[in-house]
Amino acid sequence: DGAGANAVGLSFIGQGGLRLSRVSVGNLGVAYAPGILFAPTATSTLQMNDVSVFNSPQAEAIWIKPQGAASANVVLRNVKSDTNKDGLFIDGSVGTGAINVSIRHQNNSAIPCFI
């Protein structure tokens, strides 16, 4: 619980992999401070399973933003976004690498996306 904090909930900047399972991130209070920021500097993988990002109405739930020539490989399974600016923001503005995203849900809910 970010309790209205003016900071990113979870951030990954570097290389390798990040696995999140059964995690909740929420109540962040400032624009441009997403619940989860994935900004690798070398080809990396993000795997999320049963994750909830909530109540950050001025920012994205999940922001994918690889740097330089880094590629981002992302798998989202049963990820929920509730009361955020955008559910998933895929941003290739500062990189030249590929961004691969797979989204799977166990129900019919959807993550609003901005690409």
BAVO-508367 format. One record per atom (N, C-alpha, C, O): residue in three letters; z, y, x. Coordinates in steps of 0.2 Angstrom, whole numbers, plus 5000, padded with zeros to 4 digits. Layout:
ALAZYX...
//
This chain:
ASP500049945004ASP500050005000ASP500050065004ASP500550075008GLY499550105004GLY499450165008GLY499850225006GLY499950275009ALA500150215000ALA500550274997ALA500250344997ALA500650384999GLY499650344996GLY499250414997GLY499150435004GLY498950495005ALA499250395009ALA499150415016ALA498450435017ALA497950415014ASN498350485022ASN497650505023ASN497450465029ASN497250495035ALA497350405029ALA497050365034ALA496750305031ALA496750285025VAL496250275036VAL495950215034VAL496450155033VAL496950155037GLY496350115028GLY496850055027GLY496750005033GLY497349995036LEU496249975034LEU496049935039LEU495449955043LEU494949965040SER495449955050SER494849965053SER494749915059SER495149895062PHE494049905059PHE493849855065PHE493349895069PHE492749915066ILE493449915075ILE493049945079ILE493049905086ILE493549905089GLY492449875088GLY492449835094GLY491949785093GLY491449795090GLN492149725095GLN491649665095GLN492049605093GLN492649595094GLY491649555091GLY491949485089GLY491949475082GLY491449485079GLY492549455079GLY492549435072GLY493149455069GLY493649465072LEU493149465062LEU493749485058LEU493749445052LEU493249445048ARG494249405050ARG494349365044ARG494949395040ARG495449395043LEU494749415034LEU495349435030LEU495349385024LEU494849375021SER495949365022SER496049315017SER496649335013SER497149345016ARG496549345006ARG497149355002ARG497549425004ARG498149425005VAL497149475005VAL497349535007VAL497249585001VAL496749584998SER497749635000SER497649694996SER497749755000SER498149765004VAL497249804999VAL497249865002VAL497149924997VAL496749914993GLY497649974997GLY497550024991GLY497950084992GLY498350084996ASN497850124987ASN498250194987ASN498150234993ASN498650264995LEU497550244995LEU497350285000LEU497150354997LEU496750354992GLY497250405000GLY497250474997GLY496750524999GLY496750584997VAL496250505004VAL495850555006VAL495150535007VAL494950475008ALA494650585006ALA493950565007ALA493750545014ALA494150565018TYR493350495015TYR493050475021TYR493650425024TYR493550415030ALA494050405021ALA494550355023ALA494550295019ALA494950285014PRO494050255020PRO493950195016PRO494550145017PRO494950145021GLY494550095012GLY495050045012GLY494950005018GLY495449985022ILE494349985019ILE494149935025ILE493549965028ILE493049975025LEU493649985035LEU493050005039LEU492849955044LEU493249935048PHE492249935044PHE491949885049PHE491449915053PHE490849925050ALA491649935059ALA491149975063ALA491049945070ALA491349975075PRO490749885070PRO490749855077PRO490249895082PRO489849925080THR490449885088THR490049915094THR489649865097THR489249875102ALA489749795095ALA489249745097ALA489249695092ALA489649705087THR488749655092THR488649605086THR489249575084THR489549545088SER489449575078SER490149555075SER490049525068SER489549545065THR490549495066THR490549465059THR491249485056THR491749485058LEU491149495049LEU491649515045LEU491649455039LEU491149455036GLN492249425038GLN492249375033GLN492849395028GLN493449395031MET492749405022MET493249425017MET493249375012MET492749355009ASN493849345010ASN493949295005ASN494549315001ASN495149325003ASP494549324994ASP495049344990ASP495449404992ASP496049414993VAL495049464992VAL495249524995VAL495149574989VAL494649574985SER495649624988SER495649674983SER495749744987SER496249744991VAL495349784985VAL495349854988VAL495349904982VAL494949894977PHE495949944981PHE496049974975PHE496350044976PHE496650064981ASN496150084971ASN496450154970ASN496350204976ASN496850224978SER495750204978SER495550254983SER494950294980SER494450284983PRO495050334975PRO494550364971PRO494150414975PRO493550434973GLN494350434981GLN493950484985GLN493550444991GLN493250484995ALA493650384991ALA493350344997ALA493050274995ALA493150254989GLU492650244999GLU492350184998GLU492950124999GLU493350135003ALA492850074995ALA493250014996ALA493149985003ALA493549975007ILE492449975004ILE492249935011ILE491649975014ILE491249985010TRP491749995020TRP491250035023TRP490949995029TRP491349985034ILE490349975029ILE490049935034ILE489649985038ILE489150015036LYS489749995045LYS489450055049LYS489450025056LYS489750055060PRO488949985058PRO488849965065PRO488650025069PRO488250065067GLN488850025075GLN488650075080GLN488150055085GLN488149995087GLY487750095087GLY487250085092GLY486750025090GLY486550025085ALA486649975095ALA486249915094ALA486649855091ALA486349805090ALA487249865089ALA487649815086ALA487349795079ALA487149835075SER487449725078SER487249705071SER487949685068SER488449665071ALA487949685061ALA488449675057ALA488349615052ALA487849615049ASN488649565053ASN488549505048ASN489149495044ASN489749495046VAL489049505037VAL489649515033VAL489549465027VAL489049455024VAL490149425026VAL490149385020VAL490749405016VAL491349405018LEU490649415009LEU491149435005LEU491249384999LEU490749374996ARG491749354999ARG491849304993ARG492449324989ARG493049334991ASN492349334983ASN492849344978ASN493249414980ASN493849414980VAL492849464982VAL493149524984VAL493049574978VAL492549584974LYS493649604976LYS493649654971LYS493849724973LYS494249734977SER493449774970SER493449844971SER493649874964SER493349864959ASP494249914964ASP494449944958ASP494650014959ASP495150024963THR494350064955THR494550134956THR494450164963THR494950194965ASN493850144966ASN493650174972ASN493050214971ASN492750214966LYS492850264976LYS492250304975LYS491650254974LYS491250264970ASP491550214979ASP491050154979ASP491350094981ASP491950094985GLY491150034979GLY491349974981GLY491249954988GLY491649934992LEU490549964990LEU490349934996LEU489849994998LEU489350004995PHE489950025004PHE489450065007PHE489150035014PHE489550025018ILE488550025014ILE488249995019ILE487850055023ILE487350085020ASP488050075029ASP487850135032ASP487550115039ASP487850095044GLY486850125039GLY486550115046GLY486350175049GLY485850175053SER486650235048SER486450295050SER486650305058SER486350355061VAL487050265061VAL487250275068VAL487050215072VAL487250215078GLY486650175069GLY486550115073GLY485850085072GLY485450115067THR485550045076THR484950015075THR484949945074THR484349915073GLY485449915074GLY485549835073GLY485449825066GLY485549865061ALA485449755065ALA485349725058ALA486049725054ALA486549725057ILE485949735048ILE486549725044ILE486449675038ILE486049685034ASN486749615039ASN486649565034ASN487349555030ASN487849545033VAL487249555024VAL487749555019VAL487649495014VAL487149495011SER488149455013SER488149405008SER488749415003SER489349415005ILE488649414997ILE489149434992ILE489149374987ILE488649354984ARG489749344986ARG489849284981ARG490449294977ARG490949314980HIS490449284971HIS490949294967HIS491149234962HIS490649194961GLN491749224961GLN491849164956GLN491849184949GLN491849144945ASN491749244948ASN491649274941ASN491049314940ASN490749324945ASN490949344935ASN490349394934ASN490549464936ASN490049504934SER491049484939SER491149554941SER490749564946SER490449524950ALA490549634947ALA490149654952ALA490449714957ALA490949744954ILE490249714963ILE490449774967ILE489949824967ILE489349814969PRO490149884965PRO489649944965PRO489449954972PRO489849964976CYS488849954974CYS488549964981CYS488250034982CYS487850054977PHE488250054988PHE487850114990PHE487550094997PHE487950085001ILE486950094997ILE486550075003ILE486150135006ILE485850125011
//
